[in-house]
Amino acid sequence: MVKRTALVMLLVGIALFTAVLAWQGFGAVAKALSAIGLGGLAAVATWHLVPLVIDAHAWRLLFAAPRPKAARIVWARWIGESVNGLLPVAQIGGDIAKARLLIKRGRTADETGATVVVDTTLAAIGQMLFAIAGLLMLVALLGRSELAWGVGIGIAVMLALLTVFYRLQRGGLFAVLARALKKIAGGRNALDFVGGATALDAAITDIYARPSVVLRGLAWRLVGWFVGIGEVWLALYFLGEPVDLGEALMLEALGQAIRGAAFAIPGALGVQEGGFALLAPLIGLSMETGIAVSLVKRVRELVFGVPGLVAWQIAEGRHISSRPSPVAPPASR
């Protein structure tokens, strides 16, 4: 059932992606994209290393000492991002994959799972704050103060949802979730790979009991979101449509928010392109240019993601090959 749903959502994404390109005209979009050149694509892809390392550092802070090596965290973060970006896993599979990679290399299951849960929560909070900055910039660029009411309502709703999620985590969310999943799975415990639900809840509580560490993680996550503005700025610069940092902030923040809302569609195919097509005219760019920016991001995802998936398969293959072979029972005479 889950695989069928993922396939359906993938097909929906492909259909939306094709429809958006056809809407603006394949030729017009290709013409806009051709202006960037290999140098521009390389610059955008290289810049992405900066927020990738920053996000990995934010995750690493949540571990108790001695923390995993920075290089290993960056490696696991890269693979997790590749899985989430290119596979139909509803933005969850990558987090599971990166947790498994560290657990197989000696980190305790409950702590690793807890850091992933808290890091994902901090990423969501950081993205919310980043989206708020984008909305405020949109209000400033359009000069329409009446939009502030809508922005305020949206902010209040997001804060309420995140507060509820935080409180649920502190109240043993995963023990409740595990019981529900166990019934659905016919008695199998879906959270065994992170040491069990009770251990996971306890580890999450331990992390939140260190507020200075959590706040540092959130601060670095927020820095990562803002550094990501450079990706849009560079793309537009090499496309021959330079913008200032405020305009780049609006495009990246709201573009990421639109992509995040379409998490059920693999890679937010079509939705991301449509979002940038609608946002671009707000700062005087053509819709074709907006779609071209989104496609530049797609190329960057492939540049990082395909090798990431290969590295993931190699890592999983090594783990399987390192398992001891089961000893066959002696043949009966």
C-alpha positions in Angstrom: 0.0 0.0 0.0 2.8 2.4 1.0 4.8 1.6 -2.2 1.7 2.1 -4.3 1.0 5.5 -2.8 4.6 6.5 -3.3 4.4 5.5 -7.0 1.1 7.4 -7.4 2.6 10.6 -5.9 5.7 10.2 -8.1 3.5 10.0 -11.2 1.6 13.1 -10.0 4.8 14.9 -9.6 6.0 14.0 -13.1 2.7 15.1 -14.5 2.8 18.4 -12.7 6.4 19.0 -13.7 5.6 18.4 -17.4 2.5 20.6 -17.2 4.4 23.5 -15.7 7.1 23.3 -18.4 4.4 23.0 -21.1 2.5 26.0 -19.6 5.5 28.3 -20.1 6.7 26.6 -23.2 9.6 24.1 -23.4 11.6 26.3 -25.8 11.3 29.4 -23.6 12.4 27.6 -20.5 15.3 25.9 -22.3 16.4 29.3 -23.6 16.3 30.8 -20.1 18.2 27.8 -18.7 20.9 27.8 -21.4 22.2 31.2 -20.3 23.7 29.8 -17.1 26.4 27.7 -18.6 28.6 25.0 -16.9 30.4 27.6 -14.9 27.2 28.8 -13.3 26.0 25.3 -12.6 29.3 24.5 -11.0 29.2 27.6 -8.8 25.7 26.8 -7.6 26.6 23.2 -6.8 29.8 24.2 -5.0 28.0 26.8 -2.9 25.6 24.1 -1.7 28.5 22.5 0.2 28.4 25.4 2.7 24.8 24.9 4.0 25.4 21.2 3.9 28.3 21.4 6.3 26.5 23.9 8.5 23.5 21.7 8.8 25.7 18.7 9.6 27.4 20.7 12.3 24.0 21.6 13.8 23.1 17.9 14.0 26.5 16.9 15.5 26.0 19.4 18.4 23.1 17.3 19.6 25.2 14.3 20.4 26.7 13.8 23.8 30.5 13.8 24.0 32.4 12.2 22.5 30.6 13.3 19.4 31.0 11.5 16.0 33.7 12.8 13.8 32.7 15.9 11.7 33.5 14.2 8.4 31.3 11.2 9.3 28.4 13.5 10.2 28.8 15.4 6.9 28.9 12.0 5.0 25.7 10.8 6.7 24.0 14.1 6.2 24.9 14.1 2.5 23.5 10.6 2.0 20.3 11.4 3.9 19.7 14.5 1.8 20.3 12.5 -1.4 17.7 9.9 -0.3 15.1 12.5 0.6 15.8 14.5 -2.6 15.7 11.8 -5.2 13.6 8.9 -3.8 9.9 8.7 -3.1 10.3 8.5 0.7 8.1 11.5 1.8 11.1 13.3 3.3 11.5 10.6 6.0 13.6 7.9 4.4 16.7 10.0 4.3 16.5 10.6 8.1 16.2 6.9 8.7 19.0 6.1 6.3 21.5 8.6 8.0 20.5 7.3 11.4 21.2 3.7 10.3 24.6 4.6 8.9 25.8 6.0 12.2 24.2 3.2 14.3 26.1 0.6 12.1 29.3 2.5 12.9 29.0 2.2 16.6 26.7 5.0 17.8 23.9 3.9 20.2 20.6 3.5 18.5 18.5 5.5 21.0 20.7 8.6 21.0 21.2 8.6 17.3 17.5 8.3 16.6 16.8 11.1 19.2 19.3 13.5 17.5 17.6 12.9 14.2 14.2 13.7 15.6 15.3 16.8 17.5 17.4 18.0 14.5 14.4 17.6 12.2 12.3 19.6 14.7 14.9 22.3 14.8 15.1 22.3 11.0 11.4 22.8 10.8 11.5 25.7 13.4 14.4 27.2 11.4 12.5 26.9 8.2 9.5 28.6 9.8 11.6 31.5 10.9 13.2 31.7 7.5 9.7 31.6 5.8 8.6 34.4 8.1 11.6 36.5 7.0 10.6 35.8 3.4 7.0 36.8 4.0 8.1 40.0 5.7 10.4 40.7 2.7 7.5 40.1 0.3 5.4 42.6 2.2 8.2 45.1 2.1 8.8 44.6 -1.7 5.2 44.9 -2.6 4.6 47.8 -0.3 1.2 46.4 0.8 0.8 46.6 4.6 -2.6 44.9 4.5 -0.7 41.6 3.8 0.7 41.8 7.2 -2.5 40.4 8.7 -2.3 37.3 6.6 1.4 36.9 7.4 0.6 37.3 11.1 -2.1 34.6 11.0 0.2 32.2 9.1 3.0 32.8 11.7 0.6 32.1 14.6 -0.6 28.8 13.0 2.9 27.6 12.4 4.0 28.5 15.9 1.0 26.6 17.4 1.7 23.5 15.3 5.4 23.4 16.2 4.5 24.0 19.9 2.2 21.0 19.8 4.8 18.8 18.2 7.4 19.8 20.7 5.1 19.1 23.6 4.2 15.7 22.1 7.9 14.8 21.9 8.3 15.7 25.6 5.3 13.7 26.5 6.3 10.3 25.1 5.1 10.7 21.5 7.0 7.7 20.1 5.8 5.2 22.7 2.2 6.1 21.6 3.2 6.0 18.0 5.0 2.6 18.4 1.9 1.0 19.9 -0.2 2.2 17.0 2.3 1.1 14.4 2.7 -2.3 16.1 -1.1 -2.9 15.7 -0.9 -1.9 12.0 2.2 -4.0 11.4 0.7 -7.1 13.0 2.9 -7.1 16.1 6.2 -6.0 14.6 7.9 -3.1 16.3 8.7 -0.4 13.7 11.0 1.5 16.0 13.3 -1.4 17.0 16.1 0.1 14.9 16.4 3.1 17.2 16.4 1.0 20.4 12.7 1.0 20.9 10.1 3.7 21.5 10.6 4.1 25.3 14.4 4.5 24.9 13.9 6.9 22.0 11.6 9.1 24.1 14.0 9.1 27.0 16.9 10.1 24.7 14.9 12.9 23.2 14.1 14.2 26.8 17.8 14.1 27.6 18.6 16.3 24.6 15.9 18.8 25.5 17.3 18.9 29.0 20.3 20.6 27.6 18.7 23.8 26.3 22.0 25.6 25.5 22.8 22.8 23.1 19.4 22.8 21.5 19.5 26.6 21.0 22.9 26.4 19.4 21.6 23.7 17.1 18.7 25.9 16.2 20.9 28.9 15.6 23.2 26.9 13.2 20.1 25.5 11.4 18.8 29.0 10.9 22.3 30.1 9.6 22.1 27.2 7.2 18.8 28.4 5.8 20.0 31.9 5.3 23.3 30.8 3.7 21.1 28.9 1.2 20.1 32.3 -0.2 23.4 32.3 -2.1 22.2 29.4 -4.3 19.3 31.5 -5.8 21.5 34.6 -5.9 24.2 32.8 -7.9 21.7 31.1 -10.2 20.1 34.4 -11.2 23.5 36.1 -11.5 24.7 33.5 -14.0 21.3 33.5 -15.7 21.9 37.2 -16.4 19.1 38.4 -14.1 21.0 39.6 -11.0 18.9 40.5 -7.9 19.7 41.9 -4.5 20.0 39.8 -1.4 16.5 40.8 -0.2 14.9 39.6 -3.4 16.9 36.4 -3.3 15.8 35.9 0.3 12.1 36.2 -0.6 12.5 33.7 -3.5 14.5 31.1 -1.5 12.4 31.3 1.7 9.0 31.1 0.0 10.3 28.6 -2.6 11.5 26.3 0.2 8.2 26.8 2.1 6.3 25.7 -1.1 8.5 22.8 -1.6 8.2 21.7 2.0 4.4 21.8 1.8 4.5 19.3 -1.1 6.6 16.8 0.9 4.3 13.9 -0.2 5.4 14.4 -3.9 9.0 13.1 -4.5 11.3 16.1 -4.8 8.2 18.3 -5.0 8.3 17.8 -8.7 6.2 20.4 -10.5 5.2 22.1 -7.3 8.7 23.7 -6.9 8.7 24.8 -10.5 5.2 26.3 -10.3 6.1 28.1 -7.0 9.2 29.8 -8.5 7.2 30.6 -11.7 4.6 32.5 -9.5 7.2 34.1 -7.2 9.6 35.4 -9.9 7.2 38.1 -11.4 6.8 39.6 -7.9 10.4 41.0 -8.3 10.2 41.7 -12.0 11.4 38.5 -13.4 9.7 36.3 -16.0 8.0 33.1 -15.2 10.5 31.3 -17.5 13.4 32.6 -15.4 11.7 31.4 -12.2 11.4 27.9 -13.7 15.0 28.1 -14.8 16.1 28.8 -11.3 14.2 25.7 -10.1 15.7 23.6 -12.8 19.2 24.8 -11.8 18.4 23.5 -8.3 17.3 20.2 -9.8 20.7 19.9 -11.6 22.4 20.6 -8.3 20.3 17.9 -6.6 21.4 15.4 -9.2 25.1 16.4 -9.0 25.0 15.8 -5.2 22.2 13.2 -5.0 23.3 10.5 -7.5 26.7 10.0 -6.0 25.1 10.2 -2.6 22.8 7.3 -3.5 25.7 5.3 -4.9 27.6 5.9 -1.6 24.6 4.8 0.4 24.4 1.5 -1.6 28.1 0.9 -1.1 27.8 1.5 2.6 24.8 -0.8 3.0 26.6 -3.4 0.9 29.6 -3.3 3.1 27.5 -3.8 6.2 25.7 -6.8 4.7 29.0 -8.4 3.6 30.5 -7.9 7.0 27.8 -9.8 8.8 28.9 -13.3 9.9 27.4 -16.1 7.8 24.9 -18.2 9.7 26.3 -21.5 10.8 24.5 -24.4 9.1 23.2 -27.1 11.5 25.1 -30.4 11.2 23.6 -32.8 8.8 21.7 -35.7 10.3 22.9 -39.2 9.6 
